Every structure is written in C-alpha cells, then in structure tokens.
C-alpha cells in the first residue's frame, strides 16, 4: 500500500514538472493575461486636423497647428467687423464647436454674458458665419475610427 502511495505521488509530481518543463520549452504560458477593454469616451486619440496640418508628424505640433489655425480663423473673421459699445467691454465668450465624424464643423452653442448679448447682439451670427466658412477637417480619431468631437473655444472680447 505504501509503495502505491509513493508511486502515485511521484507520478503526480513528475506530471506537474513535465507540464511546466514543456510549457517553458515551447514558450507557452498558463499565466493569466489581461486585455484592456476599458475605453475612455471623454478623450480622443487624435484631435481633428486642418488640411494644412495633416502632414505634421509630431502630435503636439499637429494639435498646436489646429488650435492656431482655429484662433486665426476666428480672429480674421471678427476683425472684419466693427462693434459700437457704450462702455469698456472685457469679457470671454465660450464657443462650442462640434466637428462630426465626416469633418464638418457646426455651432454647438455660445456662452456669453448679458453685457455681450446686450452690447454686441450680432456676435452670435458673426461666429456662426465664421464656423460656416471653416474648411472640412480631418476628423478626430478614437481607436482608429473617425468620431465626432466638441471643442470649447474661449474668445476674449476687449472693446473700448
């Protein structure tokens, strides 16, 4: 009886060792692997890109190019107009711009103070016209798929 116990114990040990040996030899592992399936829906892998910025390789340069072109577009558009105000205006207007998965830009909303709404009532229509004249973008990318994004663009309005 004792011999059978020793024999089966030795057989079990050899079986476990031989499985471990063959796994190491073939490069096979029984270790648990984890796959990252969590997706952060609040961030994109790549921001939308103006056609002029598409060939930049560095992501930071590409993003700065996008932001600079966007600000320059709005500055050029707003500087074409003259605004008559009753006093000094130093306010920030938040413009929400949606860029869809096809690269088309549209106005998603404007957040401005009562002073801006009262003294510069046509500002909303000027901003809307400016967005309508934006070129078609290369859309934002999330896990290799074009996606819609919304940007908040602060515009500082200083008038005397």
Residue pairs with C-beta under 8 A, 6 or more apart in sequence:
22 28
23 29
23 30
39 142
39 143
44 140
44 141
44 142
44 147
44 149
45 141
45 142
45 143
45 144
46 59
46 62
46 140
46 141
47 62
47 63
47 66
47 140
47 149
48 66
48 99
48 103
48 137
48 138
48 139
48 140
48 149
49 62
49 65
49 66
49 137
49 138
50 65
50 66
50 69
50 70
50 135
50 137
50 138
51 135
51 136
51 137
51 138
52 65
52 69
53 62
53 65
53 66
53 69
54 62
54 138
56 62
56 65
70 97
70 151
70 153
71 153
73 130
73 133
73 134
74 95
74 127
74 130
74 153
74 155
77 126
77 127
77 129
77 130
77 133
78 126
78 130
78 155
81 122
81 126
83 119
83 120
83 123
83 159
85 119
85 120
85 159
85 160
86 119
88 159
88 160
89 115
89 116
89 119
89 120
89 157
89 158
89 159
89 160
90 156
90 157
90 158
91 112
91 113
91 115
91 116
91 156
91 157
92 154
92 155
92 156
92 157
93 110
93 111
93 112
93 116
93 123
93 127
93 154
93 155
93 156
93 157
94 110
94 111
94 112
94 152
94 153
94 154
94 155
95 107
95 109
95 110
95 111
95 127
95 131
95 152
95 153
95 154
95 155
96 107
96 108
96 109
96 110
96 111
96 150
96 151
96 152
96 153
97 105
97 106
97 107
97 108
97 131
97 150
97 151
97 153
98 105
98 106
98 107
98 108
98 148
98 149
98 150
98 151
99 105
99 137
99 139
99 140
99 148
99 149
99 150
99 151
100 106
100 139
100 148
101 139
101 146
101 147
101 148
102 136
102 139
102 146
103 136
103 137
103 138
103 139
103 146
104 136
104 137
105 131
105 134
105 137
106 131
107 127
107 128
107 131
108 150
110 123
110 124
110 127
112 123
112 124
116 123
116 157
119 159
120 157
120 159
123 157
127 155
139 146
139 147
139 148
139 149
140 146
140 147
140 148
140 149
141 147
